[in-house]
Amino acid sequence: AHSRARARASRARRGAAVGRWIAAGRGVAEGGDGVSQRALRHDSAAMRTPLRSSHSSDGGGSATASEKGSEAAAEDFGQGWTQLTDQGKIYLSKKEKNVFILEGTKAAGFSASAYGGSADQRAAVVSGYFTLTADVKTMPNELCPEQQVYILLDCFGMTDLSSGCDFCGVRLSFDSRELRVEGHRRNAAMQTLYAQPSCALLRSGTYTTVVVAVQGDTFSLSLSGVSIVSNLSMGRSVRSADTSPMVGLAVYGRSRCCLKRFRVAAAVSAGEDPAAQ
């Protein structure tokens, strides 16, 4: 029992460090030299809110941890990543330096994690005027043959089943090379706000840079420096002041997503190309 407790504590400390170095934008994409194991240990010791994972090798208390993580993320991001769904797992890549992996563990349903970030990043998300930059790719294998990735922009709740989800997100289907912007509400049919089939910028095993500039209820989207759509309405109603949105990452089904960078910043100036950020 003591060994399992130590193992869980060790995973939590390592997971907490993930959010910090991704938040700082340290990685190959930004010319960084990465984070050493010593730096990871230092960051994890300073982290107040560790990553909460519902996946545990000993199988104990997974549902409770996920439910608490989802409630806490909605009220107080903290720093790092918080797993929002019972299914799925999150971990650091052993093959690529400074890469965070979200992996779906069931054939259907969402596996999602919310990103906390710093106080300034949190304030930008709550204001509804921010720019989100993410470098993502899929790495399919026998256990995870699917390639469905979601960038969550305006998330107020995630469950394993789509009927319980409330978010607007960019869906990247790397296998079919299709890009969609979807709006999900609890107990309502999914809405497709934008669709682009045959998107050559989506290639399995290759990182794609997603830049989303959110301006209230509208946003602009670019992939790897190419503008895709501008001033697209999310179709989301104004929420009450006591409800806070989340941003993050999700996969559907048995998909495996590698994340090299996830950065949130205050909104760019009017008329500025978000792809230049």
Buried (B, 14 or more C-beta within 10 A) or exposed (E): EEEEEEEBEEBBBBBBBBBBBBBBBBBBBEEBEEBEEEBBEBBBEEBEBBBBBBBBEEEEEBEEBBEBBBEBBBEEBBBBBBBBBBBBBBBBBEEBBBBBBBBBBBEEBBBBBBBBBBEEBBEBBBEBBBBBBBBBBBBBEEEBEBBBBBBBBBBBBBBBEBEBBBBBBBBBBBBEBBBBBBBBBEEEEBEEBBEBEEBEBBBEEEBBBBBBBBBEBEBBBBBBEEEBBEEBBBEBEEEEEEEBBBBBBBBBBBBBBBBBBBBBBEBBEEEEBBBEB
